[in-house]
């Protein structure tokens, strides 16, 4: 089992910044992908950004140039620095971990990000 604990969500005005953190514990592999997804009311969950344990990164087009994902492998922690936030970034943000060679994804409990206009 893998446990993911997120922190850092909150309320911010448009143009502001927030930093999300997600710490993993339990049966984590040294080879995995960690990422962030988000789900707005009435919408499907969507990928925001993902980073592998070897450093490859992918971003959703909607956040490129504004969000930065990073990780500390020694701490099994992934971060999402969100700058120039927009009201459309409002959503519950979920941390995700996928060990390579497995089919089961792990999810955090979610953290609310609200951007006011």
PyMOL commands that set and color helices and strands:
alter all, ss='L'
color gray80, all
select helices_A, chain A and resi 61-63+73-75+87-89
alter helices_A, ss='H'
color red, helices_A
select strands_A, chain A and resi 2-7+10-13+18-26+32-39+46-52+57-59+67-72+77-82+91-99+105-107+111-116
alter strands_A, ss='S'
color yellow, strands_A
deselect
rebuild
show_as cartoon
